Amino acid sequence: MSNKIGAASIFVLSFVLSIAFFVFRDFFKESASLGLIGLFILNFVSNASFFVSAPAFLPVVAAGNLYPPILVAFVSSLGATAGDSIGFAFGFAGHKLTKHKLEKKKWFRTLEKHFKKHGNWLLFIFALIPNPLFDAIGLIAGIFAYPFFRFFLIVWLGRIIRYYLLASFGSTL
């Protein structure tokens, strides 16, 4: 019962963040004026919402022109990874229910086997390369009860490299 409540709570949180992102989109567009805190907030919200995500790379590029690229990468990747953790938590909250219902399916067992074997690389590559599938990867990691600290660390490493490259590009503009 508590898993269902936890999953529902995380789903509602993501939905509320999505609506807030839509309603307060002007605030998030102007978040660059809030400096590094705004960059953190923008990346957190952009990655925490399942339904409405924003391209948070443009503020990272712009911030690279204002701040040291490594600082921009650190703050942005921390916000993005914290936001991505919402999807992971949603999957983890429902992992017992999901696994109970799907563990008899061959495709599910195959996916789990491959994720346990290659999950580190999948998380890293999908965090490094901008793509719309990362929410699904985070959910899958949670469903398979992937260790949270490892999830956070690997995703953060992929994101920090991506954002460092973007901020460095911005510093040359």
C-alpha positions in Angstrom: 0.0 0.0 0.0 2.8 2.4 0.9 4.5 1.8 -2.5 1.3 2.8 -4.3 1.0 6.0 -2.2 4.7 6.8 -2.8 4.3 6.2 -6.6 1.2 8.3 -6.7 2.9 11.1 -4.7 5.8 11.2 -7.1 3.5 11.1 -10.1 1.5 14.1 -8.6 4.8 16.0 -7.9 5.9 15.5 -11.5 2.5 16.6 -12.8 2.5 19.7 -10.6 6.0 20.6 -11.7 4.9 20.2 -15.3 2.0 22.5 -14.8 4.2 25.0 -12.9 6.7 24.9 -15.7 3.9 25.7 -18.2 2.2 28.4 -16.0 5.4 30.1 -14.9 7.3 29.6 -18.2 8.2 33.3 -18.3 9.9 32.9 -14.9 11.9 29.9 -16.2 12.8 31.8 -19.4 14.2 34.6 -17.2 16.0 32.3 -14.8 19.3 33.2 -16.3 18.9 36.5 -14.6 18.9 34.6 -11.2 22.4 33.5 -11.9 23.6 30.1 -10.9 20.6 29.5 -8.6 18.3 30.1 -11.6 20.4 27.7 -13.6 20.0 25.0 -10.9 16.2 25.6 -10.7 15.8 25.6 -14.5 17.7 22.3 -14.9 15.9 20.7 -11.9 12.4 21.5 -13.2 13.2 20.7 -16.8 14.4 17.2 -15.8 11.9 16.6 -13.0 8.8 16.9 -15.2 7.7 14.0 -17.3 5.2 15.9 -19.5 6.7 19.2 -20.3 10.4 19.5 -20.5 12.3 22.5 -21.7 15.6 22.7 -23.6 17.8 23.7 -20.6 20.9 23.7 -22.8 20.5 27.3 -24.0 20.8 28.9 -20.6 23.9 26.6 -19.9 25.5 27.9 -23.1 24.7 31.5 -22.1 25.9 31.0 -18.6 29.2 29.7 -19.9 29.8 33.2 -21.2 29.2 34.7 -17.7 30.7 32.2 -15.3 33.6 29.6 -15.4 32.4 26.7 -17.5 33.2 24.1 -14.8 31.1 26.0 -12.3 28.2 26.2 -14.8 28.6 22.5 -15.5 28.6 21.6 -11.8 25.5 23.6 -10.9 23.5 22.6 -14.0 24.4 18.9 -13.8 23.5 18.9 -10.1 20.1 20.4 -10.8 19.4 18.1 -13.8 20.4 15.0 -11.9 18.3 15.9 -8.9 15.4 16.4 -11.3 16.1 13.1 -13.0 16.0 11.4 -9.6 12.2 12.1 -9.5 11.7 9.7 -12.4 14.0 7.2 -10.7 12.0 7.5 -7.5 8.7 7.1 -9.4 10.0 3.8 -10.9 11.5 2.6 -7.6 8.2 3.4 -5.7 6.4 1.1 -8.0 9.1 -1.5 -8.6 7.5 -4.3 -6.5 4.1 -3.9 -8.1 5.6 -3.6 -11.6 8.0 -6.5 -11.2 5.2 -8.7 -9.7 3.0 -8.0 -12.7 5.6 -8.2 -15.4 8.2 -10.7 -14.2 6.4 -13.5 -16.0 6.9 -11.7 -19.4 10.0 -12.8 -21.3 10.7 -9.3 -22.7 10.7 -7.9 -19.2 13.2 -10.5 -17.9 15.4 -9.9 -20.9 15.3 -6.2 -20.4 16.2 -6.6 -16.7 19.0 -9.0 -17.5 20.5 -6.5 -20.0 20.0 -3.5 -17.7 21.7 -5.2 -14.8 24.6 -6.1 -17.1 24.9 -2.8 -19.1 23.0 -0.4 -16.9 26.0 1.7 -15.9 26.8 2.4 -19.5 23.2 3.0 -20.6 22.7 5.5 -17.8 26.0 7.3 -18.6 25.5 7.5 -22.4 21.8 8.5 -22.1 22.8 11.2 -19.6 25.6 12.4 -21.8 23.7 12.7 -25.0 20.6 14.9 -25.2 17.6 12.7 -25.9 13.9 12.5 -25.0 14.3 8.9 -23.7 16.1 9.6 -20.5 12.9 9.8 -18.4 12.2 6.2 -19.5 15.7 5.1 -18.6 15.4 6.6 -15.1 12.0 4.9 -14.6 13.5 1.6 -15.7 16.4 2.0 -13.3 14.0 2.6 -10.5 11.8 -0.4 -11.4 14.8 -2.7 -11.4 15.9 -1.3 -8.0 19.2 0.0 -9.3 21.2 1.5 -6.4 20.2 5.1 -6.1 23.7 6.5 -5.2 25.2 4.8 -8.3 22.3 6.1 -10.4 22.9 9.6 -9.1 26.7 9.5 -9.6 26.6 8.0 -13.1 23.9 10.4 -14.3 25.7 13.3 -12.7 29.0 12.4 -14.4 27.3 12.2 -17.8 25.5 15.4 -17.3 28.6 17.3 -16.0 30.5 16.3 -19.1 27.6 17.4 -21.4 27.1 20.7 -19.6 30.9 21.4 -19.4 31.1 21.1 -23.2 28.0 23.4 -23.6 29.3 25.9 -21.2 32.8 25.9 -22.8 31.2 26.5 -26.1 29.3 29.4 -24.6 32.5 30.9 -23.2 33.9 31.2 -26.7 30.9 33.2 -27.9 
